Amino acid sequence: TSKTRADKAAIVSARVFDVFTGQGVEDGHKSVAVEIVLQPTAKSFTDEELKAVADKVVAAAAKQGASLRG
């Protein structure tokens, strides 16, 4: 598998913009919303490249015990 352009180096910033506990969130858990900004180096990302980054972010979060809601 060839490495896509949309990898870790393309992430220019990441920030938590909301943390929620309460109705709809399992006891002892938090819902954390993050914003990740990507900057392509040569041309716009393809849908495939963006999905590859999203998959890597989700996998990295899962290693820390996180999971996607919904």
N, C-alpha and C positions, 0 to 999 in steps of 0.2 A: 504494500500500500504506500503510495507516495504521500509525503507530508503536504498538507494544505497550507496556503499562505495565512489562513485564519487560525493562527496558533497563539500561544501565550504572549509572544512579542507584540501581537496586534492589540492587546488590551492596554489602553492608555490610562484608564482609571476604573475604580470599582468603589462603590459606597453603599452603605446601608442607609435606606431612607425611611424605613418604617419597621417598628417592632410591635407586635400585637399579641396579647394574651387575652383570653376570655371566650365568649360564646363562639362556638365553631372550631375552637382550637383545643385539642386534647389536654387534659390536666397535666401539668408538669412540662408542657411544651410551649414554644413560642412560634409565631409566624413572623419571619424576617423577610423583608422585601429588599432586594438589591438592584442597583443600576450598574451596568457594565458598559463602558464606552470603548468601542473599537475604532481603530484608525488604520485603514488600508494604506499600504506603502506605494502601490503602483496604480491599481484600478479598483473599482468597487468590488466588494465581495460578491460571490455567487451565493445563491440560496444554500447550496451544498456546503460551502465554506462556513457560512453563518451557523448552520446546523451542527457542523463539526465543533465549533467553538462552544455552542450551547451544551452539547453533549459532554464536552470536557469539563465545563464549569459544573454541571450537574454531577458528574462522576467525582470531581474533587470535593464537592460539598457532601456527597454521600459517604466519602471516606471519613468525614468529620461527624457523621451521624445524622446528617440532614436528609430530608426527603421533600419531594415536590408535593404541594397540595393540589387537590382538584383533579 
